[in-house]
Amino acid sequence: MKEHKTAKNIRIAAFVMASMMLFTVLFSSLFIALETHHHCTGEHCPICESIEVCLHTLHTIGSLFIGGIISAVLYLITVFTGHLFKTYLLSETLVSNKVRMNN
């Protein structure tokens, strides 16, 4: 029963994180689109600085996504290699099956 609650909590946490990332991406993109043609006040324009923060956030999320894909690919390669090792290198023998060999 405890394992079921843990799995449910993990799913809820994953949903919340995905929702937060979606919210961030959508509203950052929306803010950038709406404020692209603003009246810039000069060097320390607060809107330009906000746009830079949004762009940095979007680039960071993109980098995390690429890192996640690379991690998933490496994990799948490791699992596949382990399966091949188990299948071909540790094949069954008479000794591993404990077959008695009488003369």
C-alpha positions, 0 to 999 in steps of 0.5 A: 500500500505504501508503494502505491502512495509513493508512486502516486506522489511521484506522478503528482509531483511530475504533473506539477513540475510539467505544469510549471514548466508549461506555464513558464514557457507559455507566459514567457513567450507571450510576454516577449511577443507582447512587449517586442515593440515597446517604447524603450527608455534607454540603457536600463529599460525594465522591459528589456531586462525582463525580456532578457530574463525570459529569454534566459529562462527559455534557453535554460529550459531548452538546455535541460530538455536536451540534457534529459534526452541525452540522459534517457538515451544513455540509460537506454543504451546501458539497459540494452547493453546489460540485456545483451551481456546477460543474454549472450555472455551469461548463456546457460551451460551444463554447469550453470544448470547443474547437470550431473555428468557421469562417466 
